[in-house]
Amino acid sequence: MVNTAAQTTVPSRGGRWSELFNPARVMRDIGYVLPGFFVSLFAFSLLVPLASLGIATLIIWLGALLLPATLLLATKFAHLSRSRAAWWGESVPPPGYQVVGEGVTGFMRIMADGRRWLDLAFETLVAFPARAITFSIGITWLSAALGGHDLVHLGPVPSRKRQRLPRQHASRPVRRCTDPRGRLLARR
């Protein structure tokens, strides 16, 4: 006797392309791509100045307190990116961070955690440019789709020939404008 319970599959209606054009999937993709740019823009505008200020003031020990706070903020933004990816349907394993100690020295040990620096680099150098590009492409495609235009033109672009307009002023009679004494003022 053959066990057919493990071999049964549900036939798909539209083949392998049906999932690509699923309206629910398209809306979920739009919900992932479009807000991602604004989240990344906000993260970039916070993290780059804070990291620059922290590195610049490290010599006077103010940066030693500012950099760990910046790295913690980058960790929060990276956690937000991972949770958005999980909402979209991708499974992202949680990273392993070093345990934060107590007191000021424990807070400053955050700077020794390479994973937090990687979160800062990802949110500023990778996520922002990638999300800006995908946002631009997504907005272009979405507006073209809603406007009824296709983005791909197949074939050569048709050329427009210049059309000569007929000389209408040559067929009009010339009228002379004169003043009461008979002097010519203008020709029309």
Phi, psi and omega in degrees: 000133183261133178276109181264356182293325181281342185262355182286136177232152178271123180289141178273152183281323188242013180080201185284343180273352184294327180288331180292324183255023177284123182300325179294320178293320179296317179295323177293322177294318177297320178293340176270317188283311188294312178289340181299326179296316183290323175296315181291324177296318178295317179296317180297317182289341175268315189287320183294311178295322180294319179293319178296317179294321179295318179290321181292328182260014178294331181294330180257016175070000173287325178293335177293337175264332182280323181296316177298325177294322177295319179293323176294322177294320177296325177294320178295318178294324177293323176295321176296320178296319179292322179290326175293322177293324176293322177296326181288337178122001178264139178264121180243120180291145179290139180282163178260113178260154173290148180287133179280127179281180180266153177083187183290322180291324176293323177293323180285340178291348176300330181293344179272354181276111181293331180294324179290324175293324177294322175297319178296316180295320180295313184292332182262321187262334185251306188293317183296310178295321181295318180287330176294319179292313181293328176294316180296316179294317180297317178295320179297312180294319181294316179291325177292321179292319179287333179275349178085021179254144173265143185274345183250125177255116181271128178099177181288153178286127181294139180271149177256123177274144178286129178259134178274132177277144179293148180281097183278333183289339180286333182273348179281142177287146179274129181244132181262138176254126181232158176272178182299337179274351179098008178280145181285124178264307183202160175250136177240000000 
